[in-house]
Amino acid sequence: MARIRETMLENLKSIARVVAETFGRNCEVAVHDLQNLEHSLVYLAGNVTKRQPGAPVTDLVVKVLRRKANRAEDLVNYKTITRDGRLLKSSTIFIRDDRGEIFAALCLNFDLTDLLNFHSLCSEFCQVGSLQEDDQSETFAVTVQETIESLISQAIDIMGKQPVTMKTEDKVRLVGLLEEKGAFLIKGAVDYVAAVLGVSKFTVYNYLKRVRSTRSLNIE
């Protein structure tokens, strides 16, 4: 059994290397040995998430394994955000041995940041006529996080660039747009915005303070 798993892990490493080389610098493929969750990352092709072999398994994988164990289903095309605020499209494939037991995972992360910036640029260039009033749009969210994500997405569209490429003044403006939209009335919004911007929540509070101070002066 141990030899079979070891052989499969080696095969996964080869697959990871080929996939990462095929899709270029924005692609990262990780191989996790789930028999050692504290140091599960045994191979990494690409360097999108800035991790090193020996890193622990992600919280998402732990949650799925805890809930479903060997019944866990592959996770395809979900959104993740790196520590520095880059937006990724990710997929996790659970690998089973001949007994049907999950012992490894093959994880793909593709950095969409540059593509999203390019998409915004193209959309702006191709836009004709007047846009619909922003306040007339509505998202029928199922969770609070979906509402926050929708507000952030709207603000990013207005800015025309992804948070990871924003300078400080851009981030302050983004926080100002979110303040106008009422995002910070929602519990947990500050933490989520901090993750998106790649800054601490205290920095977001400082941005808010600047925005509200400026608004107060303009009113006076």
C-alpha positions as CSV (number, residue, x, y, z in Angstrom):
1,M,0.0,0.0,0.0
2,A,2.7,2.5,1.0
3,R,4.7,1.7,-2.2
4,I,1.5,2.2,-4.4
5,R,0.9,5.6,-2.7
6,E,4.5,6.7,-3.2
7,T,4.4,5.8,-6.9
8,M,1.2,7.7,-7.3
9,L,2.7,10.8,-5.6
10,E,5.6,10.7,-7.9
11,N,3.3,10.5,-10.9
12,L,1.3,13.5,-9.5
13,K,4.6,15.5,-9.3
14,S,5.2,14.8,-13.0
15,I,1.7,15.9,-13.9
16,A,2.0,19.1,-11.8
17,R,5.3,20.0,-13.5
18,V,3.9,19.5,-17.0
19,V,0.6,21.4,-16.3
20,A,2.5,24.4,-14.7
21,E,4.9,24.6,-17.6
22,T,2.1,24.4,-20.2
23,F,0.1,27.3,-18.7
24,G,3.0,29.5,-17.8
25,R,4.0,31.8,-14.9
26,N,0.4,32.5,-13.8
27,C,-0.2,28.8,-13.1
28,E,0.8,26.9,-9.9
29,V,0.2,23.2,-9.3
30,A,0.6,21.7,-5.8
31,V,0.8,18.1,-4.7
32,H,-0.3,17.4,-1.1
33,D,0.4,14.3,0.8
34,L,-2.6,14.2,3.1
35,Q,-1.1,11.6,5.4
36,N,0.8,14.5,7.0
37,L,-1.5,17.5,7.2
38,E,1.0,19.7,9.1
39,H,3.6,19.4,6.2
40,S,1.4,18.2,3.4
41,L,2.9,20.2,0.5
42,V,5.4,17.8,-1.0
43,Y,5.8,19.4,-4.4
44,L,5.1,22.8,-6.0
45,A,5.3,23.7,-9.6
46,G,5.1,27.5,-10.1
47,N,5.1,30.1,-7.4
48,V,1.8,32.0,-7.4
49,T,1.1,31.6,-3.7
50,K,4.7,32.0,-2.5
51,R,4.7,28.8,-0.5
52,Q,7.5,26.2,-0.1
53,P,7.4,22.4,0.2
54,G,6.7,21.5,3.8
55,A,3.8,24.0,4.1
56,P,0.6,22.8,5.8
57,V,-2.6,21.8,4.0
58,T,-5.1,24.6,3.4
59,D,-8.1,25.3,5.7
60,L,-10.5,24.5,2.9
61,V,-9.2,21.0,2.4
62,V,-9.2,20.4,6.1
63,K,-12.9,21.4,6.3
64,V,-13.9,19.2,3.4
65,L,-12.1,16.2,4.7
66,R,-13.5,16.8,8.2
67,R,-17.1,16.9,6.9
68,K,-16.9,14.2,4.2
69,A,-13.7,12.2,4.7
70,N,-13.4,9.7,1.8
71,R,-16.7,10.9,0.3
72,A,-15.1,14.3,-0.5
73,E,-15.8,15.5,-4.0
74,D,-13.4,17.4,-6.2
75,L,-13.6,21.2,-5.8
76,V,-13.5,22.9,-9.2
77,N,-13.1,26.6,-10.3
78,Y,-13.5,28.3,-6.9
79,K,-12.1,31.7,-6.0
80,T,-9.2,32.2,-3.7
81,I,-7.2,35.3,-2.7
82,T,-3.5,35.4,-1.9
83,R,-2.0,37.2,1.0
84,D,-1.0,40.1,-1.3
85,G,-4.5,40.3,-2.8
86,R,-4.1,38.5,-6.1
87,L,-7.3,36.8,-7.3
88,L,-6.9,33.2,-8.2
89,K,-9.1,30.5,-9.9
90,S,-8.5,27.3,-8.1
91,S,-9.4,23.6,-8.2
92,T,-8.6,20.7,-5.9
93,I,-8.6,17.1,-7.0
94,F,-8.7,14.4,-4.3
95,I,-6.6,11.4,-5.0
96,R,-7.6,7.9,-3.8
97,D,-5.7,4.7,-3.5
98,D,-7.0,1.2,-4.6
99,R,-9.1,1.0,-1.5
100,G,-10.9,4.3,-2.2
101,E,-9.1,6.2,0.6
102,I,-8.1,9.8,0.0
103,F,-4.4,10.2,0.7
104,A,-3.4,13.0,-1.6
105,A,-4.6,16.1,-3.4
106,L,-3.6,17.8,-6.7
107,C,-4.3,21.6,-6.5
108,L,-4.3,24.0,-9.3
109,N,-4.1,27.8,-8.8
110,F,-4.3,30.2,-11.7
111,D,-3.6,33.9,-11.2
112,L,-6.4,35.9,-12.9
113,T,-5.2,39.4,-11.8
114,D,-3.5,40.5,-15.1
115,L,-6.4,39.0,-17.2
116,L,-9.0,40.8,-15.1
117,N,-7.1,44.1,-15.5
118,F,-6.9,43.5,-19.2
119,H,-10.6,42.7,-19.3
120,S,-11.5,45.9,-17.5
121,L,-9.3,47.9,-20.0
122,C,-11.0,46.2,-23.0
123,S,-14.5,46.7,-21.5
124,E,-13.8,50.4,-21.0
125,F,-12.4,50.8,-24.5
126,C,-15.4,49.0,-26.1
127,Q,-18.1,50.7,-24.0
128,V,-20.4,53.0,-25.9
129,G,-23.4,55.0,-24.8
130,S,-24.4,55.6,-21.2
131,L,-24.1,53.1,-18.4
132,Q,-27.0,52.0,-16.3
133,E,-27.1,53.8,-12.9
134,D,-25.1,51.7,-10.4
135,D,-27.7,52.0,-7.7
136,Q,-30.3,50.3,-10.0
137,S,-28.4,47.0,-10.0
138,E,-29.2,44.4,-7.3
139,T,-27.7,41.1,-6.3
140,F,-29.9,38.5,-4.7
141,A,-27.3,37.1,-2.3
142,V,-27.7,33.9,-0.3
143,T,-25.0,34.7,2.2
144,V,-23.7,38.0,3.7
145,Q,-20.3,37.2,2.1
146,E,-22.0,37.2,-1.3
147,T,-23.4,40.7,-0.7
148,I,-19.9,42.0,0.4
149,E,-18.3,40.3,-2.6
150,S,-20.8,42.0,-5.0
151,L,-20.2,45.4,-3.5
152,I,-16.4,45.0,-3.8
153,S,-16.8,43.7,-7.4
154,Q,-18.8,46.8,-8.3
155,A,-16.2,49.1,-6.8
156,I,-13.4,47.3,-8.5
157,D,-15.2,47.6,-11.8
158,I,-15.5,51.4,-11.3
159,M,-11.8,51.6,-10.4
160,G,-10.8,49.6,-13.6
161,K,-7.9,47.7,-11.9
162,Q,-7.4,44.8,-9.6
163,P,-6.5,45.6,-5.9
164,V,-3.1,44.0,-6.1
165,T,-2.0,46.5,-8.7
166,M,-3.4,49.5,-6.8
167,K,-1.3,52.1,-5.1
168,T,-2.2,53.5,-1.6
169,E,-4.4,56.3,-3.0
170,D,-6.2,53.8,-5.2
171,K,-7.0,51.7,-2.2
172,V,-8.3,54.7,-0.3
173,R,-10.5,55.5,-3.2
174,L,-11.8,51.9,-3.3
175,V,-12.6,52.1,0.4
176,G,-14.4,55.4,-0.3
177,L,-16.5,53.8,-3.0
178,L,-17.4,50.9,-0.6
179,E,-18.3,53.4,2.1
180,E,-20.6,55.2,-0.3
181,K,-22.3,51.8,-1.1
182,G,-22.8,51.1,2.6
183,A,-20.5,48.0,2.6
184,F,-19.1,48.8,6.0
185,L,-22.6,48.6,7.5
186,I,-22.2,44.8,7.1
187,K,-20.5,42.9,9.9
188,G,-17.2,41.3,8.7
189,A,-16.8,43.7,5.8
190,V,-13.6,45.2,7.1
191,D,-11.9,41.9,7.4
192,Y,-12.9,40.8,3.9
193,V,-11.8,44.1,2.4
194,A,-8.5,43.8,4.2
195,A,-8.0,40.4,2.6
196,V,-8.9,41.7,-0.9
197,L,-6.5,44.7,-0.6
198,G,-3.7,42.6,1.0
199,V,-3.5,44.9,4.0
200,S,-4.4,44.6,7.7
201,K,-7.8,45.5,9.0
202,F,-6.3,48.4,10.9
203,T,-5.0,49.8,7.6
204,V,-8.6,49.6,6.3
205,Y,-9.8,51.5,9.3
206,N,-7.2,54.2,8.6
207,Y,-8.4,54.4,5.0
208,L,-12.0,54.8,6.3
209,K,-10.9,57.5,8.7
210,R,-9.3,59.4,5.8
211,V,-12.4,59.0,3.6
212,R,-14.8,60.1,6.4
213,S,-12.5,63.0,7.3
214,T,-12.4,64.3,3.8
215,R,-16.1,63.9,3.4
216,S,-16.7,65.8,6.6
217,L,-14.5,68.7,5.4
218,N,-16.3,68.8,2.0
219,I,-19.7,69.0,3.8
220,E,-18.5,71.8,6.0
